[in-house]
């Protein structure tokens, strides 16, 4: 979810630019390392094959058979069997080097020819690797998108200037989504199709940053559900802030026939602050019909020092679970919002398995393996009735019927 910082200034922008340059340098370095490793692997593979072929040629056993060399009825050894071998040109020769036959369809290389074959194969392999990476990058793929298919048992996440390879936990519930069922419209809107029917539902999430919203036009644009921000805690100040557009947004959405849920952007660092956030949410939503979940938005502040960033995985997980328990005890359905970095590195999902998930990833790939009910796939969407950009979501089932 975008634009949730409670303050912004030129110093943050300058710091962000500096960090951006550093990240780009790190990505270039990572790409060079990746290229070097991949070329080395290909070189080693080709060289190993050449070595094996050479050993096979050197250790080719003598061929024995009923080949008569004309020295007598029983041959030179009187056994009726002559010992023969194969020379460097593929000819069958006797013990004295006389040609007695030719192997059909034999391929024979001199040492120089074999070295030339290996060299050519090595160059072709290196060229193929480089061209494949060049194609992916030219197509807009990032380094991490290029790496991910090579490690199907790991989640690869770029965080803190490093690439993290996190083993996928197969004991957690996995989603069953199929990329061939994803339909991307010319407008950039996503749909999920099964048996020729669109089964997904169009949604948005909004806050004060969207300004005045014409909810009737939003509904006419096909939006079925909306998550309204109740408030947030300042990532630097720790101040609890109510969203000054909450009432306008939730009443407008309900009046337009749009199903609503709510979310709170947390920066709580202890149980006292977490309960304060949950109590505010419950107080604000009490007058309204809430058909969709009540969401705990747990995010790492990007490009700055957020007060929640320094929590341990256990601390952050416990606070997330506590919020969900409070909301559930109050009779609402809790849900957790997070992205790949948070899910892979900063939350203990094993302890949160029972709660529904709302996952954010801005691509057209189902890379993240674990189960989720809502997918936020864009921060730059457009919808009638909203000026400027808005987050776009799809749910894979009607959230209001659960």
LUMFIMI-658384 format. One record per residue (C-alpha): x, y, z; residue number from 1; residue in three letters. Coordinates in steps of 0.5 Angstrom, whole numbers. Each point is the difference from the previous one (the first is absolute). Layout:
N
px/py/pz/seq/type
X/Y/Z/NUM/Ala
...
This chain:
402
px/py/pz/seq/type
0/0/0/1/Unk
3/7/-2/2/Unk
1/6/3/3/Unk
-1/-2/7/4/Unk
6/4/3/5/Unk
-2/6/5/6/Unk
6/4/-2/7/Unk
4/2/-6/8/Unk
5/4/-2/9/Unk
6/2/-4/10/Unk
5/-4/4/11/Unk
-4/-6/0/12/Unk
0/1/-8/13/Unk
8/1/0/14/Unk
1/-6/4/15/Unk
-5/-4/-4/16/Unk
4/2/-7/17/Unk
7/-2/4/18/Unk
-3/-7/2/19/Unk
-3/-1/-7/20/Unk
7/1/-3/21/Unk
3/-4/5/22/Unk
-6/-6/-2/23/Unk
2/1/-7/24/Unk
7/-1/1/25/Unk
-1/-6/4/26/Unk
-5/-3/-6/27/Unk
5/1/-5/28/Unk
6/-3/4/29/Unk
-5/-6/2/30/Unk
-2/-1/-8/31/Unk
8/0/-1/32/Unk
1/-5/5/33/Unk
-6/-4/-3/34/Unk
2/0/-7/35/Unk
7/-2/3/36/Unk
-3/-6/3/37/Unk
-4/-2/-5/38/Unk
5/0/-5/39/Unk
5/-4/4/40/Unk
-5/-5/1/41/Unk
-1/-1/-7/42/Unk
7/0/-1/43/Unk
1/-5/5/44/Unk
-5/-5/-3/45/Unk
3/0/-7/46/Unk
7/-1/2/47/Unk
-3/-6/4/48/Unk
-3/-3/-6/49/Unk
6/1/-4/50/Unk
4/-3/5/51/Unk
-4/-6/1/52/Unk
0/-1/-8/53/Unk
7/1/0/54/Unk
1/-6/6/55/Unk
-5/-4/-4/56/Unk
5/0/-6/57/Unk
6/-1/4/58/Unk
-3/-6/3/59/Unk
-4/-3/-6/60/Unk
1/-8/1/61/Unk
3/-4/-5/62/Unk
-6/-3/-5/63/Unk
0/-8/0/64/Unk
-4/-3/-5/65/Unk
0/-6/-6/66/Unk
4/4/-5/67/Unk
5/-4/-4/68/Unk
7/4/-2/69/Unk
2/-6/-5/70/Unk
5/-3/4/71/Unk
-3/-7/1/72/Unk
-6/-3/1/73/Unk
0/1/8/74/Unk
4/7/0/75/Unk
7/2/2/76/Unk
-2/-3/7/77/Unk
-3/-6/-2/78/Unk
-7/1/4/79/Unk
-4/3/-6/80/Unk
0/7/3/81/Unk
4/5/-2/82/Unk
1/6/4/83/Unk
-1/7/-3/84/Unk
0/7/2/85/Unk
-3/7/-3/86/Unk
5/5/-2/87/Unk
0/8/0/88/Unk
-4/0/-7/89/Unk
-5/-5/2/90/Unk
3/-6/-3/91/Unk
-1/-7/3/92/Unk
8/-2/0/93/Unk
3/-7/2/94/Unk
6/0/5/95/Unk
5/2/-6/96/Unk
-4/6/-1/97/Unk
-3/-3/-7/98/Unk
-7/3/-2/99/Unk
-5/-6/0/100/Unk
-6/4/0/101/Unk
-4/7/1/102/Unk
-5/2/6/103/Unk
-6/2/-3/104/Unk
-2/7/1/105/Unk
5/1/5/106/Unk
2/7/2/107/Unk
8/1/1/108/Unk
3/7/3/109/Unk
7/2/0/110/Unk
2/3/7/111/Unk
0/7/-4/112/Unk
-7/-2/-3/113/Unk
-2/-2/7/114/Unk
2/7/3/115/Unk
-3/4/-5/116/Unk
-6/-4/1/117/Unk
0/2/8/118/Unk
2/7/-2/119/Unk
-6/1/-4/120/Unk
-5/-3/4/121/Unk
3/4/6/122/Unk
-1/6/-4/123/Unk
-7/-2/-2/124/Unk
-2/-1/7/125/Unk
3/6/3/126/Unk
-4/4/-6/127/Unk
-6/-3/1/128/Unk
0/1/8/129/Unk
2/8/-1/130/Unk
-6/0/-6/131/Unk
-5/-3/5/132/Unk
2/5/5/133/Unk
0/6/-5/134/Unk
-7/-2/-2/135/Unk
-3/0/7/136/Unk
3/7/2/137/Unk
-2/3/-7/138/Unk
-7/-3/1/139/Unk
0/4/7/140/Unk
2/-6/4/141/Unk
4/2/6/142/Unk
6/-4/3/143/Unk
-5/-3/5/144/Unk
-5/-2/-5/145/Unk
6/-3/-4/146/Unk
2/-4/6/147/Unk
-6/-3/3/148/Unk
-2/-5/-5/149/Unk
7/-3/1/150/Unk
-2/-1/7/151/Unk
-7/-3/1/152/Unk
1/-3/7/153/Unk
2/7/3/154/Unk
-3/7/0/155/Unk
5/5/-2/156/Unk
-1/7/3/157/Unk
4/6/-1/158/Unk
0/4/7/159/Unk
5/4/4/160/Unk
5/0/-7/161/Unk
0/-8/0/162/Unk
-3/-5/-3/163/Unk
-3/-5/4/164/Unk
-1/-7/-1/165/Unk
-6/-3/4/166/Unk
-2/-7/0/167/Unk
-7/-1/-2/168/Unk
-4/-3/6/169/Unk
-4/-5/-3/170/Unk
-4/-2/7/171/Unk
-4/7/-1/172/Unk
-6/0/-4/173/Unk
2/2/-8/174/Unk
-4/3/-5/175/Unk
-3/-3/-6/176/Unk
0/6/-5/177/Unk
1/-2/-7/178/Unk
4/6/-4/179/Unk
-4/-3/-6/180/Unk
-6/3/3/181/Unk
2/7/1/182/Unk
-3/5/-5/183/Unk
3/7/-1/184/Unk
-4/5/-3/185/Unk
2/5/-4/186/Unk
-1/5/6/187/Unk
4/-4/4/188/Unk
-5/-3/4/189/Unk
1/-7/2/190/Unk
-5/-6/0/191/Unk
0/-7/2/192/Unk
-4/-5/-5/193/Unk
-2/-7/1/194/Unk
-4/-4/-5/195/Unk
-1/6/-4/196/Unk
-3/4/6/197/Unk
3/6/4/198/Unk
0/-2/7/199/Unk
4/6/3/200/Unk
-3/6/3/201/Unk
3/7/-1/202/Unk
2/4/6/203/Unk
4/6/2/204/Unk
2/3/7/205/Unk
0/7/1/206/Unk
2/5/5/207/Unk
1/8/1/208/Unk
5/0/-6/209/Unk
-6/-1/-5/210/Unk
-3/6/2/211/Unk
-8/1/-2/212/Unk
-2/-6/-3/213/Unk
-7/-1/-4/214/Unk
-2/-7/3/215/Unk
-6/0/-5/216/Unk
5/0/-6/217/Unk
5/-5/3/218/Unk
-6/-5/1/219/Unk
-2/1/-8/220/Unk
8/-2/-1/221/Unk
-2/-7/3/222/Unk
4/1/6/223/Unk
-4/-5/5/224/Unk
4/1/6/225/Unk
4/5/4/226/Unk
5/0/6/227/Unk
0/7/3/228/Unk
5/2/5/229/Unk
-2/2/7/230/Unk
7/3/2/231/Unk
7/-1/1/232/Unk
6/1/5/233/Unk
6/4/-2/234/Unk
6/-4/-2/235/Unk
4/5/3/236/Unk
-4/4/5/237/Unk
-4/-6/3/238/Unk
-6/5/0/239/Unk
-7/-4/-1/240/Unk
-3/4/-6/241/Unk
-8/-1/-2/242/Unk
-1/0/-8/243/Unk
-4/7/-1/244/Unk
-3/-3/-6/245/Unk
-3/-7/3/246/Unk
-7/2/2/247/Unk
-1/3/-7/248/Unk
3/-6/-4/249/Unk
-3/-5/4/250/Unk
-7/3/0/251/Unk
1/2/-8/252/Unk
2/-7/-1/253/Unk
-6/-3/4/254/Unk
-5/4/-4/255/Unk
3/-2/-7/256/Unk
-1/-7/2/257/Unk
7/-2/1/258/Unk
2/-5/5/259/Unk
5/3/5/260/Unk
5/-2/4/261/Unk
5/4/4/262/Unk
8/0/2/263/Unk
5/3/5/264/Unk
7/2/-2/265/Unk
4/-2/6/266/Unk
6/2/3/267/Unk
-1/-3/7/268/Unk
6/-2/3/269/Unk
-3/-3/7/270/Unk
-6/-3/2/271/Unk
-3/6/3/272/Unk
1/4/-6/273/Unk
-3/-6/-4/274/Unk
-7/0/4/275/Unk
0/8/-1/276/Unk
-1/-1/-7/277/Unk
-5/-6/0/278/Unk
-4/4/5/279/Unk
0/6/-5/280/Unk
-2/-5/-6/281/Unk
-6/-3/4/282/Unk
-2/7/3/283/Unk
0/3/-7/284/Unk
-4/-6/-4/285/Unk
-5/-2/5/286/Unk
-6/5/-3/287/Unk
1/-4/-7/288/Unk
-1/-6/-4/289/Unk
7/-3/-1/290/Unk
-1/-6/-5/291/Unk
7/-1/-1/292/Unk
6/-2/4/293/Unk
3/5/5/294/Unk
8/0/-2/295/Unk
6/1/4/296/Unk
5/4/-5/297/Unk
7/-2/2/298/Unk
5/3/-4/299/Unk
8/2/0/300/Unk
1/7/-1/301/Unk
4/0/-7/302/Unk
6/5/0/303/Unk
-1/2/7/304/Unk
1/-2/7/305/Unk
-7/-2/2/306/Unk
-1/-1/7/307/Unk
-3/-7/-1/308/Unk
6/-2/-5/309/Unk
4/-2/6/310/Unk
-4/-5/3/311/Unk
2/-7/0/312/Unk
-4/-5/-4/313/Unk
-3/-3/7/314/Unk
-2/7/2/315/Unk
-4/2/-6/316/Unk
-3/-7/-1/317/Unk
-3/1/7/318/Unk
-3/7/-1/319/Unk
-3/-2/-6/320/Unk
-3/-6/3/321/Unk
-3/4/6/322/Unk
-3/5/-5/323/Unk
-3/-6/-3/324/Unk
-3/-3/6/325/Unk
-3/7/3/326/Unk
-3/1/-7/327/Unk
-3/-8/0/328/Unk
-2/1/7/329/Unk
-4/6/-2/330/Unk
-4/-4/-5/331/Unk
3/2/-6/332/Unk
5/-4/-5/333/Unk
7/2/0/334/Unk
5/0/-6/335/Unk
7/2/0/336/Unk
3/4/-6/337/Unk
8/-1/-2/338/Unk
4/0/-6/339/Unk
6/-6/-2/340/Unk
5/3/5/341/Unk
-4/1/6/342/Unk
-3/-7/-1/343/Unk
7/-3/-2/344/Unk
4/3/5/345/Unk
-3/4/6/346/Unk
-6/-4/2/347/Unk
-1/-7/3/348/Unk
-6/-3/-5/349/Unk
0/-6/4/350/Unk
-3/3/6/351/Unk
-5/4/-5/352/Unk
-3/-5/-4/353/Unk
-7/0/2/354/Unk
-1/7/-2/355/Unk
-1/2/-7/356/Unk
5/4/-4/357/Unk
0/6/-5/358/Unk
6/0/-4/359/Unk
3/5/-4/360/Unk
5/-1/-6/361/Unk
0/5/-6/362/Unk
1/-5/-6/363/Unk
-4/-5/-4/364/Unk
3/-6/3/365/Unk
-2/-5/6/366/Unk
7/0/2/367/Unk
-2/0/8/368/Unk
-2/-7/2/369/Unk
-4/0/6/370/Unk
-8/1/0/371/Unk
-3/7/0/372/Unk
-7/2/-1/373/Unk
1/7/-3/374/Unk
6/2/-5/375/Unk
2/8/0/376/Unk
3/0/-7/377/Unk
1/7/-2/378/Unk
1/7/4/379/Unk
-1/4/-6/380/Unk
-7/-2/-2/381/Unk
-5/5/-3/382/Unk
-8/-1/2/383/Unk
-6/5/-2/384/Unk
-1/5/5/385/Unk
7/0/3/386/Unk
5/5/-2/387/Unk
7/-3/0/388/Unk
2/-6/1/389/Unk
-3/-6/5/390/Unk
2/-7/2/391/Unk
-3/-5/-4/392/Unk
-2/-7/3/393/Unk
-4/-6/-2/394/Unk
-3/-6/5/395/Unk
0/-7/-3/396/Unk
-7/-1/4/397/Unk
-6/5/2/398/Unk
3/2/7/399/Unk
-7/2/3/400/Unk
-3/-7/-1/401/Unk
5/-3/5/402/Unk
